[in-house]
Amino acid sequence: MNPQPPAPDTDTPAALHGARLPRWLLPADWPTHEGRPALARLELADGRIARVRPLPTAEGPAGQARWDLHGAPVLPGFVEAHAHLDKAFIGPRLGAVRPGLLGAIEAVIADRERWTREDLRARMRRGLHWAWQAGTTRLRTHIDWWDPQATPLAWEVMGELAHEWRDRLAIERVALVKLGPCEDRAVAQALARRIAADGPGALLGGFVHSSQWNPGALRELLRAAQDAGLDLDLHVDEELNPDAEGLAWLARNLRATRFDGRVVCGHTCALAAQPESRALATLDAVARAPITLVSLPITNLLLQDAATGRTPRQRGLTLIKEARARGIPLLIGSDNVQDPFCRVGSLDPVEAMQAAVLAGQLDEAFDHWSMAVCRPDWLGREAPAAAPGLEGRPADLVIFDRAEATAWPSRAAPRRVLRGGRAIDTDTDTSDSGTPAR
């Protein structure tokens, strides 16, 4: 067990000594000790990671500016790939909600009359603060956009908060639209132009579900995104219907529609309910397409196969092992937090990872799977980098002082967070004060 570290003498260390880094972040020739990666020394300068060297060849001087980590696991800052801050924290004010996805949608529609500017700002700001405290550096949130003719108030408020928080979090907004209206090309094109007008950080999204399956509308959505220069982030097959075909359709048709951006497909739970041969054929096609998958284990474990008074028989988890085996970029996200879709959650990517580890029976989570909460390039327009490395990157790091790499993410709640090489206060909750402590 790692010893509890003494209180550091500085909140801006010059070096992190004895850090345990994951295998996926290390070069192939990194030395090992007893079959595990050798500990590392990270030298920090001007808010960035200047050098990363293995111990004991990089002992370096001791002193007040050095933090001795004694083998504590260290990860780069997190990416929250899929959240819904417009809905966050409305759960406590709701009554009974019909089990399942469609019942949760009904409850949100009924609650919207309470979504004033003040209500939205307070709830969204609380979510941003929680994510920031957890160690997240990039966050993507979906915003319901049900009327293509009217900009949602939540979209405007999130834009304001993205500007206010720009020095702490890179925030992206996804317009979550219904497919049906997009069958009209003029509607889809106008909507895409409206979203593109908000510049970087604004994306087009959509709800792709067998209850409203419309391949013609999805084709127009792709065309509109292409014409407006937008990437897409879609809710796809969030169900356990083996006949759902949204992901398979996308994998087949992206090239045919000449879409040259990147598509993120969240959920894709239906893969787990389909015959294995069909599901794997779909994943083979996804591997050939510019598609990133995002699994949302906390919400989908609670929401899928849900019925009152009955233990669920199926897991709401997509085929994450099979996707990874095919080299498909895969992220794990928090999704809904304390709303009718998910009454729990804290916008901590490590919490989502823990759910994935248990539900997906993932081995060596720290060394091999932690990349699924640390790889912002997997959301980017360009092809993901094979080996991102650390040197030269901002010193945005998360240190798990009480965890062991072999058992991570157990005991991962106590942590130290560095932003630009400087420790932030993760204990003070300033989520209601308007501006978080730096």
N, C-alpha and C positions, 0 to 999 in steps of 0.2 A: 504494500500500500504506500502511495506517495505520502510523505510527511506533510502535515499542514504547514504551508509556507509562512514565514514571519511577515509581518507588515512591511511592505517595501519602503525604502527610504526616499524613493522618488516615484512620481507618477509618469515619468518620461524616461524609461530605461534606455540605456545605450546598447544593451545586449540581453537576449534571453538565452540563458545557459542551461543545457540539459533538457531541451524540448523534445518531446516525442511527436514526430510528424508522421502522417499516414503514408503508406507505400505509394499510393497513386500520385502523390505530390513530389516524390523523390526521383532522381535519375536512376537509370537501371544499374549503374555501377556504385550506388550508395552502399557502404559497408554494412554488414549485419553482425549482430552479437547474439549468440544462442538462437539463431534462426529469425531474429527480429531486427528491424532497422536500428542502426546505431543512433543514439541520441544526437541532437543537433545544437549548434550554437547559431543564433540569429543575431546579426549585428544590424542595428537600426541607426539611420541618420536622415535628418531632414524629413521625417515623417514617412520614410520608406524603408524597405528591407534591403540593406546594402549587400550583405553577404550571408550565405547559408553554408556552414561547414560541419562535417561530422565530428563528434568527439571520439577519442581523446585528442585527435590531431589539432583541434582548434580550441584548446583550453582557454586561452585569453586571460587577461587580468581580472581578478576579483575587484570588488569595490562597490560603492553606493549606487553606481549607475547600472549595475548588473543585477538582473533578477535570476536567482537560481531556482529552476523549476523541478529538479529532481525527477525527471521523467514524466512530468505531467503532459497529457495530450494537448496538442495545439492545432487549431484549424484556422484557415483564412476566414474572414467575415462571411456571413451567410447570405444566401439569396433566398428570399421568400417568393417562390415562383407563382403562387396562386392564392389570392386572398379575396375577401368580399367585405371591404371596410364599410360599404354603404349599409350593410345589414348587421354589422358586428354589434353585439351587446344588446340587441332588442329582445333576446330570449326571456329575461326576467319579467318583462311587462306583457308577455303573451299568456293566454289561457291554454286550454288543451289544444293540441295540434294533431291532425290526422297523421298517422304514421306514414313514412315514405316520402319520396321526392316531391310528388305532386301536392301532397298535403302541406309540405313546408312552403312551396310556392304560394299556395292559397293564403297561408298565414302572413307571408311577407306582403302580399298585395293588400291585405286588410290593414296592415300596420302602416302603410305608406302615408296615410293622412297625418301621421305624427312627424314626418320627416321635414321639419323646418330647418332653416340654415343653422340655427343654434344647436338643434339636436344632432344634426349630421356632423358639424364641426367637433362637438364634444366627443361623440363616439369614435369618429375617425382619428382624432388626435390621440385619444386613449390607445387605440390600436397601434398607431405609429410609435408611440412611446414604448409600448410593450415590445414591439419588434426591435426597436433601437436598443433597448436594454438587453435583449437576448443576444445581440451581436450581429444583427442583420444590417447589411450595407445596401442591398438592392431589394425592392419590393414591388411586385406587380399585383394590382388589385383590379378586379372586374367591377364594373358599375352597370346596374340594370338600365337598359335604354329601350323601353318597350314601345314608345311612340317615335317612329323615325322622323316625324316632323318637329319634334320638340326636344331641346337639349335638357336632360335631367338636371335638377338642382344639385344632386349628388356629384355629377360630373364637374360642375363649376366649383363646388366646394373642395373637391379633391384636387382640382387644379390649383386652387389658392394654397392649399396645404403643401402640395408638392413644391411650390415656389418657396414657401416659408421654411421647409425642411431640407432644402436642396444641399445644404452643407453637412447634413447628417445621413440622409437616405436618398438614393437614386430611386425615384418613384415613377412607375408607369401606370397608365390607366388603359383599361380595355373596355370598349363599349360592348356590353353583352346584349345583343339584339335577338329578336325572334326571327326565324327564317322566313315565315310566310310573306311578310310585306316585301322582302328582298327579291321575290320572284319578279316584281316590277323593276326592270332595269333602271329606269329613271330614279326610283326610290333608292335603290342600292347605291347608285352612283352619287346621288346627292348626299346620302348619309356618309359615304366614304370621304367625300370632299370636305364635309363639315368636320369630321374627326381629324383628317390630315391637316386642317388649318390650325390645329393646336400644336403642331410641330412635333419634335422628338418627344418620345414618352407617351404618345397617344397611339393606340392600336385598335383595329377592328376585330370584333369577336362575334360569337353566335352560339345559340343553343341548338345542338344537333341531337335529336332524340326521336325514337320511333313513334312517339305519340304525335309528332308533327313533322315526320320525315318528308322532305321536299327537295329532291336532288336538283331540280331546276333552280330553286331559290339559292341553294348552296353554290351552284355554278355561277350565278349572278353575283353572289357575295365574293367569290374568288376573283371574278373579273373586275369588280369594283375596287377591291383591295389592290390588285395589280395596277390598274389605271391610276390610282391615287398614291402608289408607292408605299403602301402599308403592309406590314406583316399581319398575320392572323393569329389569334389565340382563341380556340374554340372549346366549348364544353361538348364532348363527344361520347355518345353511348353510355351515359351515366345511368345504367340500368343493368339488370340481369336477364334481359330478353335475348335469347340466343339468335333471334332473327335480326337484331339491330345491325345496321350495315353502314353507319356513318364513317367509321375509320377505314373500312375496306374501300368504300367509294372514294374517299379522299386520296388514299394511297394509289389508287388506279388512275385518278383523274387530274392530279396536280400537274403532271407533265402535259397532258392533253389540253388543259386550259392555259398553258404557257405561263403559269404562275412562277415567278422567279424569286419570291421572297422566302420566308420561313414560316412554317405553320406549327404552332404548339397545340397539341391535343391533350386536354385534361380529362381525367377520369378513366375513360375506355374500359369500364368495369365489365361490359358485355363479353369481352374476350374470355373471361374466366368461366362464363356460362356456355360457351360455344364448344362444339366438338373440337378436340385438340387439333386435328388435321386442318380444319378451317381456320382456327385461331392462329396457328403457326404460319399458315400461308399468308394471312393478313400481315403478320409481323414481318415476314420476308419482304412483302411489298413495301411496308413502312420503312424498312432498312434501306431501300433504294430511293426513298423520297426525302425531301428536306423537311422532315418532321421530327419534333421533339415531343416526347411523352412526359406528362406530369401525373404522378400518382398522388392521390389525396386520401391516405389511409384512415385518418381519424374520422372524418365526416362519412366516408363511404362504408366503413365498418359499422357505424351507427345507423346509417340511412338505408342501406340496401338490405333487402329481404327483411324489412321491418314490419312487424304486426304486433298489436296489443296482446300481452299475455302469452307470447310465444317466443321461444328462443330461436334466433336466426339459424338457418341451416347452411347458408352460403356466405362466403366472405366477399365483401365488396372491394376486392383488390384486383387490379389489373395484373397482367403477366409480367411482372418486373424482372424476374430472373431470365425469362426467355427473351425479353426485349434487350436486356444487357448483353446476353450471349450473342446477339446479332449486331452489336455495336450501335444500337439506337440510343441517342442521347436521352437520358432519363433524369428527371428531377422529382423530388418529393416535397410537397407543400402542405401548408396548414389548412387551406380552404376556409370554411366558415368557422366563426368563433362566437360561441354563446348566442346563437340565434336559432330559429326553428329547424334549420338544417342540421345543426350540431350544437347541443346545449353545453358543451365543454370547450376546451381549447384556450390557448394563450398566445398565439402568434409567435411561438418559439419553434424554429425549424427542428431543433433537437427533439422536441416532444413528438413531432410528426415522424421523425426518424425512428424513435423508439417504438411507435405503433407499427411502423413498417417492418422493423426487425422481428417483432413478435408475430405479426400476422403473416409475413412472408418468409419466416424462418431463415433470416439472412445471417450468414456466417461472416466473421471478421468485419463487423460493421465499420469500425474505425478505419481500418487499412483499405477497405475496398468499396464500402457503400457510402461513406461520409461525403464523397464527392457529389452525391445527389442533393446536398444542401449547400454546396460551396462553389458551384460552377456557373457563374453568371454568363459565360460565353455560350452556354447551351440555350440561352434565350435570344442570342444575337442573330443578326441577319446572315452573317458569314458562317461558314462551316466551323464547328467547334475545334479548338486546338487539341492536339493529341496529348501534350504534356505541358500544362500551364506553368509549372515552376513557381517560385516565390521571389527570386531576386529581382529587384527593380520595381516590385509592386508596392502599393501603399501598405504601410504597417497597420492594417486593419486585421486584428487577430483575436481569437478567443482561446483562453487558457482554462483548462478544466483541472483545477488544482486537486480535487478529491477523486477524480476518476482514474481508472486503469484502462489503457488502450485495449486490452484483451476483453474487457467487459463493457466498454463504452457502447451505448449511452447511459448506462447505469451511473448514478452519482454525478450526473452532469449538470444538475441545477446550479450548484455553487460554481461560479466562474468569474474570471477577470476578462474584461473587454478592453482592447486597445483600439483607438481610432487615430490614424495618423501617428502612431507610436505613443500616444498619450492615453492613460487609463481614464475611462469614464466612470461616473458614479452609477452603479447598477442597483443601488439600494434605495435611493431617493425617488419617490414617485411624484413627478411633477406633471402628470398627464392632464391635470385639470387647470394648470396655471397658464397655459397658452404656449409657453416656450420651454423645452426641456433643458435641463442643466447640461452644459458641455463637458 
